[in-house]
Amino acid sequence: MIIPSFDHSRRRFLTFLAGSPYVAALGGVRAFAQQCEGPVITGFPSGHTTGPCWTLPLGVRVRVVTAPRPSVVIEEAPVE
């Protein structure tokens, strides 16, 4: 029985990771997060969803409030 060397096993594992779509996706998320200027909210009912959702204007200043009750405050008019 031939036992592969640690270096060989490590090389095979790294090759597997390099081709993984999960690793590629993580790199995309990391690149976005490094350039993002403001909070990212998950679980907020907006966008494409099957249930009730909020319509949010793009390109306006908002404030995220976490306490005493989580909310998103739109601080400027979306249209003039």
GIFEN-V871192 format. One line per field, one symbol per residue. ss: DSSP state (~ for helix, > for strand, _ for the rest). phi: phi as a letter, one per 40 degrees, with the letter a starting at -180 (. if undefined). A space follows every 10 residues. Layout:
ss = ???
phi = ???
This chain:
ss = _____~~~~~ ~~~~~~~~__ ~~~~~~~~~~ ~~~~~_____ _____>____ ___>______ _>>>>_____ >>>>______
phi = .bbccdcccc cccccccccc cccccccccc cccccccacb bbgccagcac bcaccbccgb cbbbbbacbd abbccaccbb
